[in-house]
Every structure is written in C-alpha cells, then in structure tokens.
C-alpha cells in the first residue's frame, strides 16, 4: 500500500480554489481532500499514524489536521495486514496543487527522435527521453501526434516516413500496455490522417482495430483552403522545409496536391465508425467554414482542432464541439500561420482545450498567461489542459481533476516572476498595463503520476 499526502497547498478544483488543503492519495487514487490546520498534534513522519505526538527525526515537525489524521487512520484500519503506514509527505505550502496536464496534440516526439534532418535516433530511447522531459513540463498524459500522408510534401524529417511512423505506433502501443512498468507518464496515440493517404487506408483501419489508436483526426493541407487558404502562406511554409525550392517547383507541388486523390466521404465514414466502435474520439483539423463543421459533425467528429477564424471557432462551440487551440499561440499572441488567436478564442468562449502542438513548455505558461493577462479564472484556465481534454477523449472518469476517486496525477506548481524579452512583452495585449519587471509564470516543482512523486525540481 502506498500513500502520498500533499500538504497545505491551494488545490485547484474543477470549480474553485481550495486554499490551505491537504490531498491524500492511496494506491494511485485520490481518497480525501481535507482542510489543513495549524493547531494539531505533532506526528513522526517515520512512524505510523498512531505514533503519537512526535516530530521528525531531524527535529522538525509535521502538522496534521484532525480530518487528515482521521482519513489516514481509516486507510490503516482498512489494511490490517500492514502494521504501520508511512506516507510520502509533499510540502505544497505556497504552491498550487493542480491535476496533471493532458496534452492531446503534440508532435514533440518528432524533434526528439529526429533532432537533425536525415537522422533518426533509436525510437525506444527517444520515447523514454520524451517521457522524462514531458513530466518535467507538467504533462502526465501525452497523445503523441503522428501523421500518415499520401504526398510527402513536408517530409523534411525521415521520422515522418510511413515506415518510421509505423514503428513509433508500435512502440507507443507497447508503452501503453506496460504503463506502470518504468514509465513516468501515460502515453497515448493520436493518429492524424491526411486526406490524400488513400493508399494507407487498410493500415489505418488495422491500427484502429488493433487498439493502437486513442484519438483519430483528419487533416487536409491542400493549398487553397483550410490552413493554407492563402497560397502565399503555403509557399512560405514550404520554403521553411525546402529552402532552395524555386517558384516554379513550388507551384508544381501546389498543382500536384490540389489534384491528388482524397479519401471519399464513405471511406472517412467507415474509419470513423470503426473508431467509435473502439471508443476512440475523432477530430477534424483546420476547419475553415460552418459548412465544413456541419459535414464533419455529421460524419461523427466531436473535436475541432485549430479552427482558422474566430467565427468558425464560435460556430464549433455553438455546435457543442470541443475546440482545440495551441498553447504556443497563447504565448505568441497569434498563430504562427496567421490564423486564429488562441487568446481571443479562449476569451470569447470559443476554445475549451489547449494543446502543446510543438512546444510542451507552453502549457503551464499559457495557463498563467490567460489567468493574469486575460482575467480567466485559474480553475477555468487549468481546465483547458486537464478536465476539458479528458472529457474530449473519454478519460474524464479517471483523469482531469482533483476529486475523490480520480487517479492521483497531480502537479505542485509554484508561481514566480520572470523578466520578459522586448519581443515577448510586445506580444502581450495588455503589455502597457503589465508590471514592467516581468510576468507571473508557473513552474512545476513536483509531478506525481499514480500518486507517486516522479519528478522533483
């Protein structure tokens, strides 16, 4: 039996902040959330709960409320086979206690597995490296977003070739099956299907049936619509991958993509039906009109990723679709491709999920940016990266909030001030009204998965 007690923090609940509270986790689940108390008997952390009024062996003392003492006592009574109960104590005084982040769209693994063009590192080692890096950013459940394409326009990294994507899918599936065996966080698979991946239809269907996929999305990067409705934006993006490409070659690629065969509506409908049979949520990507939203919702989509305008995002929200924006967008103050501002969408109630996209460190910073710069209540800002993505992907029965019965994936976060660069300060909409010395940000000082403290900074 393992017990972790997180002491005296401000607990971020789904609907409010609970200041000066203790959280008890037993065998990986939250069993109690109790007020802390300053006037209580002392207790030796090295002894059982019934050990009397003693302090730590180093002379310091731990203070427990009557409620906390009673709760640990009840745990002891239920496990009579263990003569003493010595919980792990985490001092969270002066910190926020938050649910672990659930990142449903991240291609971070690509940069870890392929740090240089033409290089692919050992994929198993890359996943273990990502495991340790992500938990330090507060991510306790990651959906690795891997893409299957038809035309390989943006395959500047060999990691995006199908044979490498297939190997990664298998590795992620193996990590998922051995979740509690040497892994710090929960690894899930977000399979992104480009509509021109007609030749891979059988493989995609097989991945769904084999339980290798936890989230399915459909993309269409055909220039002239969606994210690349402005052809100049497409050409500039292309040059970011292929710097020496000529205008003629770029426009030939545009013609090829525009003329490429695409998955039919019936093929998409069959894939979505298979996903639903497996309990897998389905998302659309770069929605650019109300008509597209209507079509995708009719097909069975429940998530709209990166709608390209505020009007489309509002329509997605009106249709009760979960709407995803990028946390890096929040920090930059705009989309890197000139589309929807995530800050504007959140403030308008038109985006209810933030993902890291390509920069995991953005999640925690975005929470505090929205809280301080946009006056978003902290529980609502935290829900963007916890409860809402859990609901969108069907994980909310187990994850996404600090509540009795839920899994003990918890962060201890200390807020601190950092000095902004001139460019970062300029990106803030309210920079003129901000404290010139810097902005408030959060740092995850401890991350616990399944109630076990896996990272301490």
C-alpha positions as CSV (number, residue, x, y, z in Angstrom):
1,X,0.0,0.0,0.0
2,X,1.4,3.4,-0.9
3,X,0.1,6.7,0.4
4,X,1.1,10.2,-0.6
5,X,0.0,13.3,1.4
6,X,0.3,16.7,-0.4
7,X,0.2,19.2,2.4
8,X,-1.1,22.7,2.7
9,X,-1.4,23.8,-0.9
10,X,-4.0,25.8,-2.8
11,X,-5.8,23.0,-4.5
12,X,-7.2,23.8,-8.0
13,X,-10.6,22.1,-8.1
14,X,-12.8,22.0,-11.1
15,X,-15.0,24.9,-9.9
16,X,-12.9,26.7,-7.3
17,X,-9.7,27.2,-5.4
18,X,-9.4,25.4,-2.1
19,X,-6.6,27.3,-0.2
20,X,-4.6,25.5,2.6
21,X,-5.9,22.0,1.9
22,X,-4.3,18.5,2.0
23,X,-4.7,15.9,-0.6
24,X,-4.3,12.2,0.2
25,X,-3.6,9.6,-2.5
26,X,-3.7,5.9,-1.7
27,X,-2.6,3.2,-4.2
28,X,-2.7,5.8,-7.0
29,X,-6.2,7.3,-6.3
30,X,-7.3,10.4,-4.5
31,X,-9.1,9.3,-1.3
32,X,-9.5,12.6,0.5
33,X,-9.2,16.4,0.2
34,X,-9.2,18.0,3.6
35,X,-8.6,21.4,5.1
36,X,-5.2,21.9,6.7
37,X,-5.0,23.0,10.3
38,X,-2.2,24.8,12.2
39,X,-3.0,23.7,15.7
40,X,-2.8,19.9,15.8
41,X,-0.8,17.2,17.4
42,X,2.7,16.6,16.1
43,X,3.4,13.3,14.3
44,X,6.6,11.5,13.4
45,X,6.6,11.0,9.7
46,X,8.8,7.9,10.1
47,X,6.1,6.1,12.3
48,X,2.6,5.0,11.8
49,X,-0.4,7.4,12.1
50,X,-0.9,6.2,15.7
51,X,2.7,7.0,16.6
52,X,1.8,9.9,19.0
53,X,2.8,13.5,19.4
54,X,6.4,13.4,18.0
55,X,8.4,15.3,15.4
56,X,10.7,14.3,12.6
57,X,14.0,12.7,13.4
58,X,15.7,15.8,12.3
59,X,13.8,17.8,14.9
60,X,11.3,19.4,12.5
61,X,7.6,18.7,12.9
62,X,4.7,17.9,10.6
63,X,1.3,19.3,11.4
64,X,-1.9,17.3,10.6
65,X,-5.5,18.4,10.9
66,X,-7.9,16.2,12.8
67,X,-9.6,15.4,9.4
68,X,-6.3,14.3,7.8
69,X,-5.3,12.2,10.8
70,X,-8.7,10.5,10.7
71,X,-8.5,9.9,7.0
72,X,-5.1,8.2,7.2
73,X,-6.4,6.3,10.2
74,X,-9.3,4.9,8.1
75,X,-6.8,3.8,5.5
76,X,-4.8,2.0,8.2
77,X,-7.9,0.3,9.5
78,X,-8.8,-1.0,6.0
79,X,-5.3,-2.5,5.6
80,X,-4.8,-4.5,8.8
81,X,-2.1,-6.6,7.1
82,X,0.3,-3.7,7.3
83,X,1.3,-2.8,10.8
84,X,2.3,0.8,10.1
85,X,1.6,3.4,7.5
86,X,4.3,5.8,6.5
87,X,3.1,8.2,3.8
88,X,5.2,10.2,1.5
89,X,4.8,13.8,2.5
90,X,4.9,16.6,0.0
91,X,5.1,20.2,1.3
92,X,2.9,22.3,-1.0
93,X,2.6,25.3,1.2
94,X,2.7,28.4,-1.0
95,X,2.1,26.4,-4.1
96,X,-0.9,25.4,-6.3
97,X,-1.9,21.8,-6.5
98,X,-3.2,21.0,-9.9
99,X,-4.3,18.0,-11.9
100,X,-1.6,16.6,-14.3
101,X,-1.8,18.0,-17.8
102,X,-3.4,16.0,-20.6
103,X,-1.9,17.0,-24.0
104,X,-4.0,15.7,-26.8
105,X,-1.9,17.1,-29.7
106,X,1.9,17.0,-29.6
107,X,4.5,16.2,-32.2
108,X,7.3,16.7,-29.7
109,X,8.4,13.2,-30.2
110,X,9.4,14.0,-33.8
111,X,12.0,16.5,-32.6
112,X,13.3,14.1,-30.0
113,X,13.5,11.1,-32.4
114,X,14.8,13.1,-35.3
115,X,16.9,16.0,-33.9
116,X,18.6,16.7,-37.3
117,X,17.4,16.3,-40.9
118,X,18.3,12.9,-42.1
119,X,18.8,11.5,-38.6
120,X,16.5,9.0,-36.8
121,X,17.6,8.0,-33.3
122,X,16.6,4.8,-31.6
123,X,12.8,5.2,-31.2
124,X,12.5,3.4,-27.9
125,X,15.2,5.5,-26.4
126,X,13.6,8.6,-27.8
127,X,10.2,7.8,-26.2
128,X,11.9,7.3,-22.8
129,X,13.7,10.6,-23.2
130,X,10.4,12.3,-24.1
131,X,8.8,10.5,-21.1
132,X,11.2,12.3,-18.7
133,X,11.2,15.6,-20.4
134,X,7.4,15.9,-20.6
135,X,6.7,15.1,-17.0
136,X,9.0,18.0,-16.0
137,X,6.7,20.3,-18.0
138,X,3.6,19.0,-16.1
139,X,2.4,16.6,-18.8
140,X,1.2,13.4,-17.2
141,X,-0.8,12.1,-20.2
142,X,0.6,12.6,-23.7
143,X,-1.1,11.9,-27.0
144,X,1.8,11.6,-29.5
145,X,0.5,13.0,-32.7
146,X,1.9,11.1,-35.7
147,X,0.8,11.7,-39.3
148,X,0.1,9.5,-42.2
149,X,0.4,11.3,-45.5
150,X,-0.1,10.5,-49.2
151,X,2.1,13.0,-50.9
152,X,5.3,13.7,-48.9
153,X,5.5,17.5,-49.3
154,X,6.5,18.2,-45.8
155,X,8.7,15.1,-45.2
156,X,11.9,17.1,-44.4
157,X,12.4,14.7,-41.5
158,X,12.7,11.0,-42.1
159,X,10.7,10.4,-39.0
160,X,7.6,11.3,-41.0
161,X,8.1,8.5,-43.4
162,X,5.5,5.8,-43.1
163,X,7.9,3.1,-42.0
164,X,9.1,5.2,-39.1
165,X,5.6,6.3,-38.1
166,X,4.6,2.7,-38.1
167,X,7.5,1.7,-35.9
168,X,6.6,4.6,-33.5
169,X,3.0,3.5,-33.4
170,X,4.1,0.0,-32.3
171,X,6.5,1.4,-29.7
172,X,3.8,3.7,-28.2
173,X,1.4,0.8,-28.1
174,X,3.9,-1.3,-26.2
175,X,4.5,1.6,-23.7
176,X,0.7,1.9,-23.2
177,X,0.5,-1.9,-22.4
178,X,3.3,-1.6,-19.8
179,X,2.1,1.7,-18.4
180,X,3.2,1.2,-14.8
181,X,6.5,-0.5,-15.7
182,X,9.2,2.0,-15.8
183,X,7.3,4.9,-17.5
184,X,6.7,8.2,-15.7
185,X,3.6,9.3,-17.7
186,X,0.7,7.9,-19.7
187,X,1.5,7.5,-23.4
188,X,-1.4,7.6,-25.9
189,X,-1.5,7.7,-29.7
190,X,-3.2,10.4,-31.8
191,X,-3.2,9.2,-35.4
192,X,-3.5,12.1,-37.8
193,X,-4.7,11.1,-41.3
194,X,-4.1,13.4,-44.3
195,X,-7.0,13.0,-46.7
196,X,-4.6,12.1,-49.5
197,X,-3.4,9.0,-47.6
198,X,-5.7,6.8,-49.8
199,X,-3.0,4.1,-50.2
200,X,-2.8,3.6,-46.4
201,X,-6.5,3.0,-45.8
202,X,-6.0,-0.6,-44.9
203,X,-3.2,0.1,-42.4
204,X,-5.2,2.9,-40.8
205,X,-8.2,0.6,-40.3
206,X,-5.9,-2.1,-38.9
207,X,-4.4,0.2,-36.4
208,X,-7.9,1.2,-35.2
209,X,-9.0,-2.4,-34.8
210,X,-5.7,-3.4,-33.0
211,X,-6.2,-0.8,-30.3
212,X,-3.1,1.1,-31.3
213,X,-5.0,4.5,-31.6
214,X,-6.5,6.6,-28.8
215,X,-7.5,9.6,-30.9
216,X,-8.1,9.9,-34.7
217,X,-8.1,13.1,-36.7
218,X,-8.5,14.0,-40.3
219,X,-6.4,16.7,-42.0
220,X,-6.5,18.4,-45.3
221,X,-3.5,20.5,-46.1
222,X,-4.4,21.0,-49.7
223,X,-3.3,24.6,-50.6
224,X,-6.2,27.0,-51.3
225,X,-8.3,26.0,-48.3
226,X,-8.1,25.4,-44.6
227,X,-4.8,26.5,-43.0
228,X,-3.4,27.3,-46.4
229,X,-6.3,29.1,-48.0
230,X,-3.7,31.8,-48.8
231,X,-1.3,30.2,-51.3
232,X,1.5,32.6,-50.3
233,X,1.3,31.2,-46.7
234,X,1.7,27.7,-48.2
235,X,4.7,28.6,-50.3
236,X,6.4,30.3,-47.3
237,X,5.8,27.3,-45.2
238,X,7.1,25.0,-47.9
239,X,10.3,27.1,-48.1
240,X,10.7,26.6,-44.4
241,X,11.2,22.9,-45.2
242,X,12.8,23.2,-48.6
243,X,14.7,26.5,-48.7
244,X,16.1,26.2,-52.2
245,X,12.8,25.4,-53.9
246,X,12.0,27.6,-56.9
247,X,8.7,29.4,-57.5
248,X,8.1,27.0,-60.4
249,X,8.7,23.9,-58.3
250,X,6.5,25.3,-55.5
251,X,3.6,25.9,-57.8
252,X,4.0,22.4,-59.4
253,X,3.7,21.0,-55.8
254,X,0.6,23.1,-55.4
255,X,-0.9,21.6,-58.6
256,X,0.0,18.1,-57.5
257,X,-1.6,18.5,-54.1
258,X,-4.7,20.1,-55.5
259,X,-5.1,17.2,-58.0
260,X,-4.3,14.4,-55.6
261,X,-6.8,11.7,-54.9
262,X,-8.5,12.1,-51.5
263,X,-10.4,9.8,-49.1
264,X,-14.0,9.7,-50.0
265,X,-16.7,10.6,-47.6
266,X,-17.7,6.9,-47.4
267,X,-14.2,5.9,-46.6
268,X,-14.0,8.5,-43.9
269,X,-17.4,7.4,-42.6
270,X,-16.2,3.8,-42.3
271,X,-13.0,4.8,-40.5
272,X,-15.0,7.0,-38.1
273,X,-17.5,4.2,-37.4
274,X,-14.6,1.8,-36.6
275,X,-13.1,4.4,-34.3
276,X,-16.4,4.9,-32.4
277,X,-16.8,1.1,-32.1
278,X,-13.4,1.1,-30.4
279,X,-14.3,4.0,-28.1
280,X,-12.0,6.4,-29.9
281,X,-12.8,10.1,-30.3
282,X,-12.5,11.7,-33.7
283,X,-11.3,15.2,-34.6
284,X,-11.3,17.5,-37.6
285,X,-8.4,19.9,-38.4
286,X,-8.1,23.4,-39.6
287,X,-11.9,23.9,-40.1
288,X,-12.5,26.9,-42.3
289,X,-16.2,27.2,-42.6
290,X,-19.5,26.5,-40.9
291,X,-20.3,24.1,-43.8
292,X,-17.2,22.0,-43.1
293,X,-18.1,21.9,-39.4
294,X,-21.5,20.7,-40.3
295,X,-20.2,18.0,-42.6
296,X,-17.6,16.7,-40.1
297,X,-20.1,16.6,-37.3
298,X,-22.5,14.6,-39.5
299,X,-19.6,12.2,-40.1
300,X,-19.2,11.7,-36.3
301,X,-16.5,14.2,-35.4
302,X,-16.7,15.6,-31.8
303,X,-13.5,17.8,-31.8
304,X,-12.4,20.7,-33.9
305,X,-8.7,21.3,-33.9
306,X,-7.3,24.7,-34.8
307,X,-10.3,26.4,-36.5
308,X,-8.9,29.1,-38.7
309,X,-11.1,32.0,-37.6
310,X,-12.9,33.2,-34.5
311,X,-16.2,32.9,-36.4
312,X,-15.6,29.2,-37.2
313,X,-14.4,28.6,-33.6
314,X,-17.6,30.2,-32.3
315,X,-19.7,28.0,-34.6
316,X,-17.8,24.9,-33.4
317,X,-18.6,25.9,-29.8
318,X,-22.2,26.5,-30.7
319,X,-22.4,23.0,-32.1
320,X,-21.0,21.7,-28.7
321,X,-17.8,20.5,-30.4
322,X,-14.7,20.6,-28.3
323,X,-12.4,23.2,-29.8
324,X,-8.6,23.0,-29.6
325,X,-6.1,25.8,-29.8
326,X,-2.4,25.9,-29.4
327,X,-0.7,26.9,-26.1
328,X,2.3,28.4,-28.1
329,X,-0.3,30.6,-29.9
330,X,-1.3,32.0,-26.4
331,X,2.3,32.9,-25.6
332,X,3.0,34.4,-29.0
333,X,-0.3,36.3,-29.1
334,X,-1.1,35.0,-32.6
335,X,-1.0,31.9,-34.7
336,X,2.4,31.2,-36.4
337,X,0.5,30.7,-39.7
338,X,-1.6,33.9,-39.3
339,X,-4.9,32.2,-38.3
340,X,-7.0,32.3,-35.2
341,X,-5.6,33.9,-32.0
342,X,-5.9,31.4,-29.2
343,X,-6.2,34.2,-26.6
344,X,-9.1,35.7,-28.4
345,X,-10.8,32.4,-28.8
346,X,-10.5,31.4,-25.1
347,X,-11.7,34.8,-24.0
348,X,-14.7,34.5,-26.4
349,X,-15.6,31.1,-25.0
350,X,-14.8,29.6,-28.4
351,X,-11.9,27.4,-27.4
352,X,-12.1,24.9,-24.5
353,X,-8.8,23.0,-24.9
354,X,-5.2,24.0,-25.2
355,X,-2.5,21.6,-26.6
356,X,1.2,22.0,-26.7
357,X,1.3,21.4,-30.5
358,X,5.1,21.6,-30.9
359,X,6.2,23.2,-27.6
360,X,5.4,21.3,-24.4
361,X,6.7,24.1,-22.1
362,X,3.9,26.4,-23.4
363,X,1.1,24.6,-21.5
364,X,1.9,25.8,-18.0
365,X,2.9,29.2,-19.1
366,X,-0.3,29.6,-21.1
367,X,-2.4,28.8,-18.1
368,X,-0.9,31.6,-16.1
369,X,-0.8,34.0,-19.1
370,X,-4.6,33.5,-19.6
371,X,-5.2,33.9,-15.9
372,X,-3.2,37.1,-15.4
373,X,-3.4,38.8,-18.8
374,X,-7.0,37.8,-19.9
375,X,-8.7,37.6,-16.4
376,X,-9.6,33.9,-16.9
377,X,-10.3,32.3,-13.5
378,X,-7.5,29.9,-12.6
379,X,-9.7,26.8,-12.4
380,X,-11.1,27.6,-15.9
381,X,-7.6,28.2,-17.3
382,X,-6.3,24.9,-15.7
383,X,-9.4,23.0,-17.2
384,X,-8.2,23.9,-20.7
385,X,-5.2,21.5,-20.2
386,X,-6.8,19.0,-17.8
387,X,-10.6,18.3,-17.5
388,X,-11.6,19.5,-20.9
389,X,-9.2,17.4,-22.9
390,X,-10.1,14.5,-20.6
391,X,-13.7,14.9,-21.5
392,X,-13.0,15.2,-25.2
393,X,-11.1,11.9,-25.3
394,X,-13.2,9.9,-22.8
395,X,-10.7,10.0,-20.0
396,X,-12.7,12.1,-17.5
397,X,-13.9,9.1,-15.4
398,X,-10.3,8.6,-14.3
399,X,-8.3,11.8,-15.0
400,X,-8.5,15.5,-15.4
401,X,-9.4,16.9,-12.0
402,X,-8.5,16.6,-8.3
403,X,-11.5,14.8,-6.9
404,X,-12.0,11.8,-4.7
405,X,-11.9,8.6,-6.7
406,X,-9.8,10.0,-9.6
407,X,-6.3,9.0,-10.4
408,X,-3.6,10.7,-8.5
409,X,-1.9,12.5,-11.4
410,X,-1.0,15.8,-9.6
411,X,1.3,18.7,-10.0
412,X,2.7,21.0,-7.3
413,X,3.2,24.4,-9.0
414,X,5.0,27.4,-7.6
415,X,4.2,30.8,-9.2
416,X,7.1,33.1,-9.8
417,X,8.0,36.1,-11.9
418,X,10.3,36.1,-14.9
419,X,11.6,39.0,-16.9
420,X,10.1,39.3,-20.4
421,X,12.2,40.0,-23.5
422,X,11.0,43.0,-25.5
423,X,9.5,40.8,-28.2
424,X,7.6,38.7,-25.6
425,X,6.3,41.8,-23.9
426,X,5.1,43.3,-27.2
427,X,3.1,40.1,-27.8
428,X,1.0,40.7,-24.7
429,X,-2.2,42.5,-25.4
430,X,-2.1,44.3,-22.1
431,X,1.7,44.9,-22.1
432,X,1.3,48.6,-21.3
433,X,-0.7,47.8,-18.2
434,X,1.6,45.0,-17.1
435,X,4.3,45.2,-14.4
436,X,7.4,46.1,-16.3
437,X,9.5,43.8,-14.1
438,X,8.1,40.7,-15.7
439,X,5.2,38.4,-15.8
440,X,3.9,35.7,-13.4
441,X,4.5,32.2,-14.6
442,X,4.3,28.8,-13.0
443,X,6.9,26.1,-12.6
444,X,6.0,22.5,-11.7
445,X,8.2,21.8,-8.7
446,X,6.8,18.2,-8.3
447,X,4.9,15.9,-10.6
448,X,3.1,12.8,-9.3
449,X,1.7,10.1,-11.6
450,X,-0.5,7.4,-10.0
451,X,0.3,9.1,-6.7
452,X,4.0,8.5,-6.9
453,X,6.3,11.5,-7.0
454,X,8.2,11.0,-10.2
455,X,9.9,14.4,-10.6
456,X,11.1,16.9,-8.1
457,X,12.7,20.1,-9.2
